[in-house]
Every structure is written in C-alpha cells, then in structure tokens.
Amino acid sequence: MSFPPAATNTTSGGSPVPRNAAAHNGASGASASLALDNMLRNHLRVSNPRDPRQVADGLLAYYQDLPQAAGIRQEALGLPFLQAPPPATLPAKSSPSSSDAEFQIASGDVEKALQDLANNPLTNDITPEMQGWGDSVRTAILQGRAAARGGLDPTQRDKVIAVRRQLGEYARMARFVGSLSPGMTQNFRRLGRALDEVSAVLLVMLGESLASVGFASGYYLLQVPLQELQQRRDAVIYALRNFNGGAQQSYAPDDWPRGIDAYRRLYKWLEDQGQGDLRSLLLENEVASTMDTLITRAQNGTSEGLRALGVTAQIDIERFRRMVIVAPGCMAGEHGHYDRSPPLEAYMQALELFAETFKPAGGLRLLRIARPPILLYGLYNMNQLEQDNALFDLISVRGTLATIFDGLFPSNSARGVQSQVLLDMLLLELDRGIDLLALGSGITEDGPTERRALALWSIIGVIVNVLTGKYLAGAIEGPIKDYLSHPAFKNDLTQIETDYGSATQDVPGLHRALRRYGHIDLTKVPVLLSDHQEKGVAEELRVQLMLEDRWENLVRTIAIEAGDQKSIFVLLKKIIEQAAYETLGGIRLPRLTQPLPPQFEQSLATLFRRP
C-alpha cells in the first residue's frame, strides 16, 4: 500500500505553517494515538491493537454478556440468532453488622452532645461557633463512614485515618475548652468521649472491610489506587515511545539526538553485559503485555486479585528493576563522567515508578484490630508478629487511661486545669501513635510509621515527667530547665505535681496502666537515633509545635471566660521543645530549610545579608 508524497509545509494560499504549530499537531496526533492504543489494550486485552483479528476477538470477549454477543455465537453454531436471556435475580440485601449498630450508637452520642452545646444557655455567646463545630464534625463522620467501607483501596484507608485525626483533634479541643469553661466542663467532655467512640468504630469498620471480602491469609495490599496504576502504565509506554524515537518529531539541524543516541548505546550495552533478555523491554508490545497482565490479575482491586498479585508481581517485574540498575551504565563516558540523556532517564523513572507500585503497603494490622483474637486461628493467618501483640496492649492501655482521665478532675476549678490539659494531650498523642502503628506493614520494627511514632512517645514521656515533678530539681537539661528561671513557670510545675499527686493517690489503676505502657516495646525511644529516625521525629515534632501555635487563638475564641491561658500554652510548647531536645541528642528543634528565592538577584541579596 503506497501513500502520496508528503505535502510541503505551506497552506493552500501559499503562507507557510509555523514550525511550532506543526510540532504541536504532531504531538497531539501522537498523544491521541497513544490514548487509543492504551484504551484498546486495557479494555480489550489485546497485545497488538493494529491486528484486526485480535481487536475483533477482544470486542466479542468484552461484550460477551450482552444479548448481541450471545446471538453472534449462536449464529456461528447454526442456531437461532437471538434467544431471550433468563431473568436476572436480585442480589440479597446484606444484613447490618455489629459495627453498624455501634456506629449508630456512637454517632447518636455525638449528635446529642452537639445539640446540647448548641442549645445550652451558657453557650449563647458562641452559638455560631458551636454550629460550625457541628457542621464540620458531621461532615467528617459521614466521610469517614463512607471511606471505611472500602478498606482495600489505599486512598480510602488514608482518608479514614485523616478523619480519625480530625475527630481526635476536635475531641481534644472540646476537652480543652471544657477545662477552661465554668459550668460546661462535663458538657464539652461528653462531646470528646463521643468523638472518641466514633473514631474507634471507624477503625474497626476499616478492618472489617478487609475481612468482609475474605482477605484472610494474604499479606499484600496495593499501595496506590487502581486508576493510578493505569496512569503509571501509560507513563511507561509514552516514555518508551519518546525514548526510541516513535513519538519524536524530526530533529532540527542543531539538535543533538539524545534519545536515539542513548537507545543505540543501550541496545549494544545490554548485549555486551550479558543482559540481552532485557532488550525485550525496548519493545512496546512486550512491555505493555507485561503491565497489562499485572493490572488484569489485580481484578479491579478485589481480595482474590490482590492475593494472586502479591505472590507474582515481585517476580514478574524483576526485569524492570534489573533494567533500572543496568541501563545507566551505557551512558558512561571517558574519565568517569556520565553523559545525560533525558529520554533514557524518563523511561527509567517511569519503569521504577511502575515497579514501586507493587511494594506491600501497610494496613494488615487493621484486620487484626477489627477481628477477635479467637477467630485468628484457622480463619486468619496466625503468624502474628510481636509488634501486633504490642499494638493490642497499647489499645487496651489507651482505653483504660481515657476512662480514668475523664473522671480524674471532674470540676473546672483552677486546681487541676493544667494537669487535666496535659492528660488530654497525652491521650491525643496515644491515638496518633495507634494510627501510625495500625498503618505499619508489620515487617520491621523500624518502619516509616514506627519511626514517626517515636516523636509521640517522646512527648508522652515528657508529659509524665512534668506530672510527676521530675523537672523541678533542674537535673534534666533542656528548654524546661532554662525556663525555670521564671518564677511563674516554676510555680506552675509545682502546682501540677501537687494536683496530680493528690488526685491520683487513690487511683491505682492509673499507675498500673502507665506501668503497662512503659513495658510496651513499641513505645520505647532509643537513646541514639539513626538518621532516618531523627528526620521523622523532627518533622513530627515540628508539626505538633505548629499545631499548638494555631490552637491558642482557637481556645481563646471558644473559652471566652478562661483565666490563665497564656501559661498553659507556654507549658505545652515547652513540652514539645523538651521532647525534641531529649530525643534528638541534646539539640534544639531544627528550623525549616528556607528555599532560595526564584531570582538570582534575590539569592545574592539573601547571601549578602547572611552573617
């Protein structure tokens, strides 16, 4: 089949077409062709979208459930063209589970507490603020319940944890304001308890969503949503076309063919290094077939598909990882330097991005939190790691402490206000640590979530030391010792120790719970942190410090009749700074690195002003 010669770069009127317009049209055509090929490969499961036989078979398979497709098959067998399909049966309506009933009870408690605060005569001056709380809390609860139903989707898991964090901060804020509001202490604390109930049920519902689809013995959860997996697959195909010249325009006379040069050198390099089998990854059909097979095996993120993917993906994409390791060597030049080829590096980055999709994601501990331990034998995998048992102990300790804290200082008198605020802060840090550990992969004790939780355990340690008066002697270095020169601050620490000691002397359950917390391995902060641990701890502590700065104005807005607020917030900030000092090896909390200004004149001015 012959094609007419290409027309000159002119229009019918003789005016030349701009070069950038021609390049734009070519790029648009390449993008449209890539999108069409990807659609045919993805939906019709064909390896070569240019083969009409494969496309026809794919269309028949894609529409196999329609009456027309059944009629075509009947006609091929010499039977009547179309037969009436049997009537479809309606699926049985699923009955509500125990967590649904618990969620209704917990959300009902939240609604009653919100209505009580909005209609109470003592909150007439802050009615709009209370209505704003109600709207935000109700929206968060609805979003969390909807997301908890899709535990297999990593985006939904992250959303549930975000909602839990939001509700936990509202719970602490409610308790904080209640401690500083005369006559309304128990009303606000009742809202805090109800929000804790909803947060706990959301975590259980998230784990039950994994159990409800039969995800019993698998250890693999996809790291990204299935839609993003398709986008990463398309990025690999487009980068390959740009690399081997299939998607490039004609080079200008002064352009260096970086893609073609790197392609030629890589092709020869793989042969010289005995990695000739990797040259199949330079063929679009081969790469697309491998990726489409993995995407198809996932079965739209079902539990069966993920379990099948978990035991095959790492082996099937091993060629991708080898290519990423071996390919850069082809650009080695003389004297030890490396030539740079953007098309080659873009293809390697796309391959590595697709391969990283199949690293196991955290979240399997959610299933173990939601299901009773007696069900683990036989129905679920009993290879329970030691960290999981420690997480169960931490959840139990958290429940005990929350029950005791809510009744430890029932009044809102000046006595006990600061102690109560510290205990509520300790409870929030426990909740955030549980969330981080629940998202851990359970493979190593030094995972990213465990490293970040070290900051929370360090804050809890400082709070316990403040409550028990260990900083009053000045033997422990840090920001708290430096601030003891202020008489008011030292008096506050003395009063906190006295109030806490007198309130807890007849509460043996509190001391037993704190001792249990101290014996949990996951809550122990190492004396010397690694570089990765220091980075995670510093970032988390910086987030906590910024949160305390923002909360000061919020509390002043709601608790109008509060008395000594400034000293409380100074104490909370000093606690975080002390945690950073003790955990990061005696150094202050590092400041955020300031990026260079976008203009070189501003950069020079910044460097000139720097001492």
ChimeraX attribute file (.defattr): number of C-alpha atoms within 10 A of each C-alpha:
attribute: neighborCount
match mode: 1-to-1
recipient: residues
	/A:1	2
	/A:2	4
	/A:3	5
	/A:4	5
	/A:5	6
	/A:6	6
	/A:7	7
	/A:8	8
	/A:9	12
	/A:10	11
	/A:11	10
	/A:12	6
	/A:13	6
	/A:14	8
	/A:15	9
	/A:16	11
	/A:17	12
	/A:18	11
	/A:19	10
	/A:20	9
	/A:21	10
	/A:22	13
	/A:23	14
	/A:24	13
	/A:25	12
	/A:26	15
	/A:27	15
	/A:28	12
	/A:29	13
	/A:30	18
	/A:31	14
	/A:32	12
	/A:33	13
	/A:34	17
	/A:35	14
	/A:36	13
	/A:37	16
	/A:38	21
	/A:39	15
	/A:40	19
	/A:41	20
	/A:42	19
	/A:43	13
	/A:44	20
	/A:45	22
	/A:46	25
	/A:47	21
	/A:48	18
	/A:49	19
	/A:50	11
	/A:51	10
	/A:52	10
	/A:53	12
	/A:54	16
	/A:55	19
	/A:56	13
	/A:57	13
	/A:58	19
	/A:59	17
	/A:60	18
	/A:61	13
	/A:62	14
	/A:63	13
	/A:64	15
	/A:65	11
	/A:66	11
	/A:67	15
	/A:68	15
	/A:69	18
	/A:70	18
	/A:71	18
	/A:72	17
	/A:73	17
	/A:74	15
	/A:75	13
	/A:76	10
	/A:77	10
	/A:78	9
	/A:79	12
	/A:80	12
	/A:81	16
	/A:82	15
	/A:83	12
	/A:84	8
	/A:85	10
	/A:86	6
	/A:87	6
	/A:88	6
	/A:89	6
	/A:90	6
	/A:91	6
	/A:92	6
	/A:93	6
	/A:94	6
	/A:95	7
	/A:96	8
	/A:97	10
	/A:98	9
	/A:99	15
	/A:100	15
	/A:101	12
	/A:102	17
	/A:103	21
	/A:104	13
	/A:105	15
	/A:106	20
	/A:107	21
	/A:108	14
	/A:109	19
	/A:110	25
	/A:111	17
	/A:112	14
	/A:113	21
	/A:114	24
	/A:115	14
	/A:116	17
	/A:117	22
	/A:118	21
	/A:119	13
	/A:120	13
	/A:121	10
	/A:122	14
	/A:123	18
	/A:124	13
	/A:125	11
	/A:126	16
	/A:127	17
	/A:128	12
	/A:129	14
	/A:130	20
	/A:131	16
	/A:132	12
	/A:133	16
	/A:134	19
	/A:135	11
	/A:136	14
	/A:137	20
	/A:138	16
	/A:139	11
	/A:140	17
	/A:141	23
	/A:142	13
	/A:143	15
	/A:144	26
	/A:145	21
	/A:146	13
	/A:147	23
	/A:148	27
	/A:149	20
	/A:150	19
	/A:151	25
	/A:152	24
	/A:153	20
	/A:154	19
	/A:155	14
	/A:156	20
	/A:157	23
	/A:158	16
	/A:159	16
	/A:160	28
	/A:161	23
	/A:162	15
	/A:163	22
	/A:164	26
	/A:165	17
	/A:166	17
	/A:167	24
	/A:168	23
	/A:169	18
	/A:170	19
	/A:171	24
	/A:172	24
	/A:173	23
	/A:174	24
	/A:175	26
	/A:176	24
	/A:177	24
	/A:178	28
	/A:179	29
	/A:180	26
	/A:181	23
	/A:182	15
	/A:183	13
	/A:184	19
	/A:185	21
	/A:186	19
	/A:187	18
	/A:188	23
	/A:189	24
	/A:190	23
	/A:191	26
	/A:192	26
	/A:193	23
	/A:194	23
	/A:195	29
	/A:196	24
	/A:197	18
	/A:198	26
	/A:199	28
	/A:200	17
	/A:201	24
	/A:202	28
	/A:203	23
	/A:204	20
	/A:205	31
	/A:206	27
	/A:207	27
	/A:208	25
	/A:209	20
	/A:210	24
	/A:211	19
	/A:212	14
	/A:213	13
	/A:214	15
	/A:215	23
	/A:216	19
	/A:217	14
	/A:218	17
	/A:219	18
	/A:220	22
	/A:221	25
	/A:222	23
	/A:223	20
	/A:224	16
	/A:225	16
	/A:226	18
	/A:227	9
	/A:228	13
	/A:229	20
	/A:230	16
	/A:231	11
	/A:232	20
	/A:233	21
	/A:234	20
	/A:235	19
	/A:236	24
	/A:237	22
	/A:238	21
	/A:239	22
	/A:240	26
	/A:241	21
	/A:242	20
	/A:243	25
	/A:244	21
	/A:245	17
	/A:246	12
	/A:247	19
	/A:248	17
	/A:249	14
	/A:250	10
	/A:251	9
	/A:252	8
	/A:253	6
	/A:254	6
	/A:255	8
	/A:256	10
	/A:257	16
	/A:258	16
	/A:259	21
	/A:260	18
	/A:261	15
	/A:262	24
	/A:263	20
	/A:264	12
	/A:265	16
	/A:266	21
	/A:267	17
	/A:268	14
	/A:269	20
	/A:270	19
	/A:271	13
	/A:272	11
	/A:273	11
	/A:274	9
	/A:275	15
	/A:276	13
	/A:277	11
	/A:278	18
	/A:279	16
	/A:280	12
	/A:281	17
	/A:282	17
	/A:283	14
	/A:284	17
	/A:285	16
	/A:286	15
	/A:287	19
	/A:288	21
	/A:289	17
	/A:290	14
	/A:291	24
	/A:292	21
	/A:293	14
	/A:294	19
	/A:295	20
	/A:296	15
	/A:297	19
	/A:298	21
	/A:299	15
	/A:300	14
	/A:301	19
	/A:302	16
	/A:303	22
	/A:304	17
	/A:305	16
	/A:306	23
	/A:307	21
	/A:308	17
	/A:309	23
	/A:310	20
	/A:311	13
	/A:312	14
	/A:313	21
	/A:314	16
	/A:315	10
	/A:316	15
	/A:317	19
	/A:318	11
	/A:319	17
	/A:320	20
	/A:321	16
	/A:322	13
	/A:323	19
	/A:324	17
	/A:325	12
	/A:326	15
	/A:327	20
	/A:328	19
	/A:329	16
	/A:330	20
	/A:331	18
	/A:332	13
	/A:333	10
	/A:334	8
	/A:335	6
	/A:336	7
	/A:337	9
	/A:338	13
	/A:339	15
	/A:340	13
	/A:341	18
	/A:342	14
	/A:343	22
	/A:344	25
	/A:345	18
	/A:346	18
	/A:347	23
	/A:348	22
	/A:349	16
	/A:350	23
	/A:351	26
	/A:352	20
	/A:353	17
	/A:354	23
	/A:355	21
	/A:356	15
	/A:357	18
	/A:358	21
	/A:359	15
	/A:360	17
	/A:361	18
	/A:362	24
	/A:363	28
	/A:364	22
	/A:365	21
	/A:366	25
	/A:367	24
	/A:368	25
	/A:369	20
	/A:370	21
	/A:371	15
	/A:372	9
	/A:373	11
	/A:374	9
	/A:375	12
	/A:376	16
	/A:377	10
	/A:378	10
	/A:379	12
	/A:380	20
	/A:381	14
	/A:382	12
	/A:383	9
	/A:384	13
	/A:385	13
	/A:386	12
	/A:387	19
	/A:388	18
	/A:389	12
	/A:390	18
	/A:391	21
	/A:392	16
	/A:393	15
	/A:394	24
	/A:395	15
	/A:396	14
	/A:397	19
	/A:398	20
	/A:399	13
	/A:400	16
	/A:401	21
	/A:402	19
	/A:403	12
	/A:404	15
	/A:405	15
	/A:406	18
	/A:407	11
	/A:408	18
	/A:409	20
	/A:410	14
	/A:411	17
	/A:412	18
	/A:413	14
	/A:414	12
	/A:415	15
	/A:416	23
	/A:417	21
	/A:418	27
	/A:419	26
	/A:420	23
	/A:421	22
	/A:422	22
	/A:423	22
	/A:424	22
	/A:425	20
	/A:426	23
	/A:427	20
	/A:428	21
	/A:429	21
	/A:430	23
	/A:431	20
	/A:432	18
	/A:433	23
	/A:434	20
	/A:435	19
	/A:436	19
	/A:437	27
	/A:438	26
	/A:439	20
	/A:440	24
	/A:441	21
	/A:442	22
	/A:443	11
	/A:444	11
	/A:445	17
	/A:446	14
	/A:447	17
	/A:448	17
	/A:449	20
	/A:450	24
	/A:451	24
	/A:452	24
	/A:453	26
	/A:454	26
	/A:455	30
	/A:456	25
	/A:457	21
	/A:458	25
	/A:459	26
	/A:460	24
	/A:461	18
	/A:462	22
	/A:463	22
	/A:464	15
	/A:465	15
	/A:466	22
	/A:467	22
	/A:468	17
	/A:469	18
	/A:470	15
	/A:471	20
	/A:472	18
	/A:473	9
	/A:474	12
	/A:475	9
	/A:476	13
	/A:477	13
	/A:478	21
	/A:479	19
	/A:480	25
	/A:481	17
	/A:482	10
	/A:483	14
	/A:484	18
	/A:485	10
	/A:486	9
	/A:487	9
	/A:488	12
	/A:489	17
	/A:490	17
	/A:491	13
	/A:492	17
	/A:493	23
	/A:494	17
	/A:495	18
	/A:496	22
	/A:497	21
	/A:498	17
	/A:499	19
	/A:500	22
	/A:501	14
	/A:502	11
	/A:503	14
	/A:504	15
	/A:505	10
	/A:506	10
	/A:507	12
	/A:508	9
	/A:509	13
	/A:510	20
	/A:511	14
	/A:512	14
	/A:513	18
	/A:514	15
	/A:515	12
	/A:516	14
	/A:517	20
	/A:518	14
	/A:519	12
	/A:520	15
	/A:521	14
	/A:522	23
	/A:523	23
	/A:524	14
	/A:525	17
	/A:526	11
	/A:527	9
	/A:528	11
	/A:529	16
	/A:530	10
	/A:531	9
	/A:532	13
	/A:533	22
	/A:534	20
	/A:535	14
	/A:536	19
	/A:537	25
	/A:538	22
	/A:539	17
	/A:540	18
	/A:541	23
	/A:542	19
	/A:543	11
	/A:544	19
	/A:545	18
	/A:546	11
	/A:547	13
	/A:548	15
	/A:549	14
	/A:550	10
	/A:551	13
	/A:552	15
	/A:553	10
	/A:554	12
	/A:555	18
	/A:556	16
	/A:557	14
	/A:558	21
	/A:559	19
	/A:560	13
	/A:561	11
	/A:562	17
	/A:563	12
	/A:564	12
	/A:565	14
	/A:566	10
	/A:567	13
	/A:568	18
	/A:569	17
	/A:570	14
	/A:571	19
	/A:572	21
	/A:573	19
	/A:574	19
	/A:575	25
	/A:576	26
	/A:577	24
	/A:578	26
	/A:579	29
	/A:580	28
	/A:581	19
	/A:582	20
	/A:583	26
	/A:584	22
	/A:585	12
	/A:586	13
	/A:587	13
	/A:588	17
	/A:589	20
	/A:590	12
	/A:591	9
	/A:592	8
	/A:593	6
	/A:594	6
	/A:595	7
	/A:596	12
	/A:597	12
	/A:598	8
	/A:599	8
	/A:600	10
	/A:601	10
	/A:602	12
	/A:603	14
	/A:604	13
	/A:605	11
	/A:606	12
	/A:607	11
	/A:608	9
	/A:609	8
	/A:610	7
	/A:611	4
